[in-house]
Amino acid sequence: MEEIFSKLDEISQQIKNLEEERKRLAEFLREIKEFELEKDSRAVEDKLSVKVGKVELDNLRFVGVDGGLAKRSYHSLDLILVRAVGVIFDYRKGKLDSVSYFPSVSPTPKLRIVHDASENDFQYIASFERINAEINVLKACLEKNPSILLADGSIAPHPSDQPKKGTAVYEEYKKLLDNYKSLYRSSAGALLAGVVEDSRSSTFSEYISDKILSQIKSKRVEELKRILRKTRDTNLLYHVLNKGERSFVMRMNPNADLGDYGKNLYLFYLKTTEFDRPVRVEFYASGDPIRVADRIAALLFSVSSENQEYGLPPVIIEADGRAKISEGELDII
C-alpha cells in the first residue's frame, strides 16, 4: 500500500509540475496576444484572441440537440438503442420565456438489432446510429426557425468514425456522410454550430508551436514547444483566454470525404466563464467565417456567462439530460 501511495505522490507532483509549465507558457502567450498572425490555409484571422460582446436576449430562439446511446451484446445478436432530442429555449426581455421539445420531452428510443457483426463493426454501427439520429433532429429543428442551432459535440465526422473501405460497414459510413452533407445544405441561412466540452484536440497548440514559436528568437522556445506537445487546447487556453474572449478562427482539418462542404467548416475556442475550461465551437459557414464566428460567440457568451463554474450553454445541458438512455430502458427491451 505504501508503494501505491508513493506512486500517487509521484504522479501528483508530475501533474503539478506540468500545470506550472503550462501557466508559464500561457503567461508568455498572453504577453504576445497582440502578435500579428500570418493568415494562411488554417488561420483566417490575424489576432491570437478576440474580445466577445453580448447580445440582448430578446426574441431569440436557441435550439440544442443531443443524442443518447445504449448498447448490449448477446451470443447471437447485438442491441442498439438511440434517442435524439431537440430542446427549444425562447428568450424574451432578457429572460428565458418558454421551453419546448422536439419530437417530445422524452421520445421513445429507436431499437436496432444487429446480427453477426464483429465487435469493431458493432461499435461503428452504434456510433453511426446515434449520429444519424442527432443529424435528423438537427435538420427537423431547422424548421423551428432558430436564432442558432447547436449540436452537443462535433458537427463533422471524426477520423475514428471512418471504417476501412471495402468493409461491411463502409456503406453505412457513406450514408452518414450523405446525411452530414444534407445537414450543411439545409442549414443555408441559419447559424449551425457544435459545442464540444472537454475537447481532447491539440489543433490550436500545434498551430502555436509551428507558426508562432518558430518565429521567435528565444532560448525558451524549445522548452515551450516541449510543453505544447503534452498540452490539449482547452488546458492551454484556460490560462490564455480571459472570460469573454475567443481564439482566432481556424479552418477545421479537411475531410476529403465531405468534398467541398469540408472547406466551409471552422472552429474557435470560447471562454464563457471564469472557472471552467473554454469550449471548442465548430461551425459551418459558406460566407464570411469571421462575421459568423462573432455572432455565434456573442450568442453563446450571452447565455453561458452567468454560471461561474460551468461553461456550456443551458440549452445544451438540458438536451444532454433529456437524451440520456438509462440501463433500465435497455433492460426492458
C-alpha positions as CSV (number, residue, x, y, z in Angstrom):
1,M,0.0,0.0,0.0
2,E,2.9,2.4,0.8
3,E,4.3,1.8,-2.6
4,I,0.9,2.8,-4.2
5,F,0.7,6.0,-2.1
6,S,4.3,6.8,-3.1
7,K,3.4,6.3,-6.8
8,L,0.4,8.5,-6.4
9,D,2.5,11.2,-4.8
10,E,4.9,11.0,-7.7
11,I,2.1,11.2,-10.3
12,S,0.6,14.1,-8.4
13,Q,3.9,16.0,-8.4
14,Q,4.3,15.4,-12.2
15,I,0.8,16.8,-12.8
16,K,1.6,19.8,-10.6
17,N,4.8,20.5,-12.5
18,L,3.2,20.2,-15.9
19,E,0.4,22.6,-14.9
20,E,3.0,25.1,-13.7
21,E,4.8,24.8,-17.0
22,R,1.5,25.4,-18.8
23,K,0.9,28.5,-16.7
24,R,4.3,29.9,-17.7
25,L,3.6,29.2,-21.3
26,A,0.2,30.8,-21.0
27,E,1.8,33.9,-19.4
28,F,4.2,34.1,-22.4
29,L,1.3,33.8,-24.9
30,R,-0.7,36.5,-23.0
31,E,2.3,38.8,-23.5
32,I,2.1,38.3,-27.2
33,K,-1.7,38.5,-27.6
34,E,-1.2,41.4,-29.9
35,F,1.3,39.4,-32.0
36,E,0.0,39.7,-35.6
37,L,-0.6,36.2,-37.0
38,E,0.0,35.5,-40.6
39,K,-3.2,34.3,-42.3
40,D,-2.8,31.1,-44.1
41,S,-4.6,27.9,-45.1
42,R,-5.6,27.3,-41.5
43,A,-5.9,30.7,-39.7
44,V,-8.4,33.2,-41.1
45,E,-7.7,35.9,-38.5
46,D,-4.6,37.8,-37.6
47,K,-5.0,38.1,-33.8
48,L,-4.4,35.4,-31.2
49,S,-7.6,36.3,-29.3
50,V,-10.7,38.4,-29.8
51,K,-13.0,40.1,-27.3
52,V,-16.6,38.9,-27.4
53,G,-19.6,41.2,-27.0
54,K,-23.0,40.3,-25.6
55,V,-26.4,40.5,-27.3
56,E,-29.7,41.4,-25.8
57,L,-31.7,38.2,-25.1
58,D,-34.9,39.4,-26.6
59,N,-36.9,37.4,-29.2
60,L,-34.1,34.9,-29.6
61,R,-34.6,31.1,-30.0
62,F,-31.8,28.8,-29.0
63,V,-32.2,25.2,-30.1
64,G,-29.9,22.5,-28.7
65,V,-29.8,18.8,-29.9
66,D,-28.1,15.8,-28.3
67,G,-28.3,12.1,-28.7
68,G,-28.2,9.2,-26.3
69,L,-27.0,5.7,-26.9
70,A,-27.2,2.3,-25.1
71,K,-26.0,-1.0,-26.5
72,R,-25.6,-4.5,-25.4
73,S,-24.1,-7.6,-26.9
74,Y,-25.5,-11.2,-26.7
75,H,-24.4,-14.5,-28.0
76,S,-26.2,-14.3,-31.4
77,L,-27.2,-10.6,-31.7
78,D,-26.5,-7.1,-30.5
79,L,-29.0,-4.5,-29.4
80,I,-28.7,-0.7,-30.0
81,L,-31.0,1.9,-28.5
82,V,-30.7,5.6,-29.7
83,R,-32.6,8.7,-28.9
84,A,-32.2,12.3,-30.0
85,V,-33.9,15.3,-28.5
86,G,-34.2,18.9,-29.6
87,V,-34.7,21.5,-26.8
88,I,-36.0,24.9,-27.7
89,F,-35.4,27.9,-25.4
90,D,-37.2,31.1,-26.2
91,Y,-35.7,34.2,-24.6
92,R,-37.7,37.5,-24.3
93,K,-36.8,40.7,-22.4
94,G,-33.6,39.2,-21.1
95,K,-35.1,36.1,-19.6
96,L,-36.0,32.5,-20.6
97,D,-39.6,32.8,-21.5
98,S,-40.6,29.3,-22.7
99,V,-39.2,25.8,-23.2
100,S,-40.4,23.1,-25.6
101,Y,-39.0,19.9,-27.1
102,F,-38.8,18.0,-30.4
103,P,-40.1,15.5,-31.1
104,S,-41.2,15.3,-27.5
105,V,-39.8,15.7,-24.0
106,S,-38.8,12.0,-23.8
107,P,-39.2,10.3,-27.2
108,T,-39.2,6.5,-27.4
109,P,-35.7,5.3,-28.3
110,K,-35.2,3.6,-31.6
111,L,-34.2,0.0,-31.4
112,R,-31.8,-1.7,-33.9
113,I,-30.9,-5.4,-33.8
114,V,-27.6,-6.3,-35.4
115,H,-26.7,-9.9,-36.3
116,D,-23.3,-11.4,-36.9
117,A,-21.3,-8.2,-36.7
118,S,-17.7,-8.2,-35.4
119,E,-17.0,-6.2,-32.2
120,N,-15.4,-3.5,-34.3
121,D,-18.3,-3.3,-36.8
122,F,-20.8,-3.2,-33.9
123,Q,-19.1,-0.2,-32.4
124,Y,-19.1,1.6,-35.8
125,I,-22.8,0.8,-36.3
126,A,-23.8,2.0,-32.8
127,S,-21.9,5.3,-33.3
128,F,-23.5,5.8,-36.8
129,E,-27.0,5.2,-35.4
130,R,-26.5,7.8,-32.7
131,I,-25.0,10.4,-35.0
132,N,-27.7,9.9,-37.7
133,A,-30.4,10.3,-35.1
134,E,-28.9,13.6,-34.0
135,I,-28.5,14.9,-37.5
136,N,-32.1,14.0,-38.4
137,V,-33.3,16.0,-35.4
138,L,-31.0,18.9,-36.2
139,K,-32.5,19.1,-39.7
140,A,-36.0,18.9,-38.4
141,C,-35.3,21.7,-35.9
142,L,-34.2,24.0,-38.7
143,E,-38.0,24.2,-39.4
144,K,-38.3,25.8,-35.9
145,N,-36.5,29.0,-37.2
146,P,-33.8,29.0,-34.6
147,S,-31.6,32.1,-34.0
148,I,-28.9,29.5,-33.5
149,L,-28.9,25.7,-33.8
150,L,-26.5,23.9,-31.5
151,A,-25.3,20.3,-31.5
152,D,-23.8,18.8,-28.4
153,G,-20.5,17.8,-29.8
154,S,-18.9,18.0,-33.2
155,I,-20.8,18.8,-36.5
156,A,-18.3,16.7,-38.6
157,P,-17.3,13.1,-38.7
158,H,-14.3,12.2,-36.5
159,P,-11.4,10.3,-38.1
160,S,-12.1,7.5,-35.7
161,D,-15.6,7.1,-37.3
162,Q,-14.2,6.1,-40.7
163,P,-14.0,2.4,-41.3
164,K,-11.8,0.9,-43.9
165,K,-13.1,0.9,-47.5
166,G,-14.5,-2.5,-48.6
167,T,-15.6,-3.4,-45.1
168,A,-19.2,-4.4,-44.2
169,V,-19.9,-1.1,-42.5
170,Y,-18.3,1.3,-45.1
171,E,-21.6,1.6,-47.0
172,E,-23.2,2.8,-43.7
173,Y,-20.4,5.3,-43.3
174,K,-21.2,6.7,-46.8
175,K,-24.8,7.1,-45.8
176,L,-23.7,9.0,-42.7
177,L,-21.6,11.3,-44.9
178,D,-24.6,12.0,-47.1
179,N,-26.6,12.9,-44.0
180,Y,-23.9,15.3,-42.9
181,K,-23.9,17.0,-46.3
182,S,-27.7,17.2,-46.3
183,L,-27.5,19.0,-42.9
184,Y,-25.0,21.5,-44.3
185,R,-27.2,22.2,-47.3
186,S,-30.3,22.5,-45.2
187,S,-28.6,25.0,-42.8
188,A,-28.1,27.6,-45.5
189,G,-29.0,31.0,-44.0
190,A,-29.0,29.6,-40.4
191,L,-26.4,29.5,-37.7
192,L,-25.3,25.9,-37.2
193,A,-22.6,25.2,-34.6
194,G,-21.4,22.3,-32.4
195,V,-20.2,22.9,-28.9
196,V,-17.6,20.4,-27.7
197,E,-16.9,20.2,-24.0
198,D,-13.6,18.7,-22.7
199,S,-12.1,18.6,-26.2
200,R,-9.0,16.4,-26.5
201,S,-7.8,18.2,-29.6
202,S,-4.4,19.8,-29.8
203,T,-5.0,21.7,-33.1
204,F,-4.5,25.1,-31.5
205,S,-1.4,24.1,-29.5
206,E,0.2,22.6,-32.7
207,Y,-0.5,25.7,-34.6
208,I,1.0,27.9,-31.9
209,S,4.1,25.7,-31.9
210,D,4.5,25.6,-35.7
211,K,3.5,29.2,-36.7
212,I,4.2,31.4,-33.7
213,L,7.0,30.0,-31.6
214,S,9.1,29.2,-34.7
215,Q,9.2,32.9,-35.5
216,I,10.5,33.9,-32.0
217,K,14.2,34.1,-31.2
218,S,14.4,32.9,-27.6
219,K,16.2,30.3,-25.6
220,R,12.8,29.4,-24.1
221,V,11.3,28.3,-27.5
222,E,12.3,24.7,-27.3
223,E,11.1,24.3,-23.8
224,L,7.8,25.9,-24.7
225,K,7.4,23.6,-27.7
226,R,8.0,20.6,-25.4
227,I,5.2,21.8,-23.1
228,L,2.9,22.2,-26.1
229,R,3.4,18.6,-27.2
230,K,1.9,17.5,-23.9
231,T,-0.9,20.0,-23.8
232,R,-4.5,19.9,-25.0
233,D,-6.0,23.1,-26.5
234,T,-8.5,23.6,-23.6
235,N,-5.8,23.2,-20.9
236,L,-3.7,25.8,-22.6
237,L,-6.4,28.3,-23.4
238,Y,-7.9,28.1,-19.9
239,H,-4.8,30.2,-18.9
240,V,-4.5,32.3,-22.1
241,L,-8.1,33.5,-22.6
242,N,-10.0,35.8,-20.3
243,K,-13.7,35.4,-19.7
244,G,-15.5,36.8,-22.8
245,E,-12.7,36.1,-25.2
246,R,-12.4,33.7,-28.1
247,S,-9.4,32.4,-30.0
248,F,-8.9,33.2,-33.6
249,V,-10.9,31.3,-36.2
250,M,-9.3,28.3,-37.8
251,R,-10.4,26.0,-40.6
252,M,-11.0,22.5,-39.4
253,N,-8.8,19.7,-40.6
254,P,-10.1,19.0,-44.1
255,N,-12.1,15.8,-44.5
256,A,-11.9,14.7,-48.1
257,D,-15.0,12.5,-47.7
258,L,-17.1,15.7,-47.3
259,G,-16.0,17.2,-50.6
260,D,-16.4,21.0,-50.9
261,Y,-18.6,21.1,-47.8
262,G,-15.5,20.3,-45.7
263,K,-13.9,23.6,-46.8
264,N,-16.7,25.5,-45.0
265,L,-16.1,24.0,-41.6
266,Y,-14.4,26.3,-39.0
267,L,-13.6,26.3,-35.3
268,F,-12.7,28.6,-32.4
269,Y,-12.4,28.3,-28.6
270,L,-14.6,30.4,-26.3
271,K,-14.1,31.1,-22.6
272,T,-17.7,31.8,-21.4
273,T,-17.0,31.6,-17.7
274,E,-14.2,32.3,-15.2
275,F,-13.6,28.8,-13.7
276,D,-14.3,26.4,-16.5
277,R,-12.2,25.5,-19.5
278,P,-13.0,27.1,-22.8
279,V,-15.4,25.2,-25.1
280,R,-14.5,24.3,-28.6
281,V,-17.0,25.7,-31.1
282,E,-17.3,24.2,-34.6
283,F,-19.4,25.9,-37.2
284,Y,-20.5,25.8,-40.8
285,A,-20.1,29.0,-42.9
286,S,-20.4,29.3,-46.6
287,G,-19.9,33.1,-46.3
288,D,-17.6,35.3,-44.2
289,P,-16.5,33.0,-41.3
290,I,-15.3,35.8,-39.1
291,R,-18.7,37.5,-39.1
292,V,-20.4,34.2,-38.4
293,A,-18.0,33.4,-35.6
294,D,-18.6,36.8,-34.0
295,R,-22.3,36.2,-34.0
296,I,-22.1,32.7,-32.6
297,A,-19.6,33.7,-29.9
298,A,-21.8,36.6,-28.8
299,L,-24.9,34.4,-28.6
300,L,-23.1,31.7,-26.6
301,F,-21.4,34.1,-24.3
302,S,-24.7,35.9,-23.5
303,V,-26.5,32.7,-22.3
304,S,-23.5,30.9,-20.8
305,S,-21.7,33.5,-18.7
306,E,-23.9,33.5,-15.6
307,N,-22.7,30.2,-14.2
308,Q,-19.1,30.9,-13.0
309,E,-18.1,27.2,-12.9
310,Y,-19.8,25.6,-16.0
311,G,-19.3,27.0,-19.5
312,L,-21.8,25.1,-21.6
313,P,-25.0,26.9,-22.9
314,P,-28.0,25.9,-20.8
315,V,-30.0,24.6,-23.8
316,I,-27.2,22.0,-24.4
317,I,-27.2,21.0,-20.8
318,E,-30.9,20.4,-21.0
319,A,-30.6,18.4,-24.2
320,D,-27.9,16.2,-22.7
321,G,-30.2,15.3,-19.8
322,R,-33.2,14.6,-21.9
323,A,-31.3,12.4,-24.5
324,K,-29.7,10.0,-22.0
325,I,-30.9,6.4,-22.1
326,S,-30.8,4.5,-18.9
327,E,-29.7,0.9,-18.5
328,G,-33.2,0.3,-17.2
329,E,-34.7,1.2,-20.6
330,L,-32.4,-1.4,-22.2
331,D,-33.3,-4.0,-19.5
332,I,-37.0,-3.6,-20.5
333,I,-36.1,-4.4,-24.1
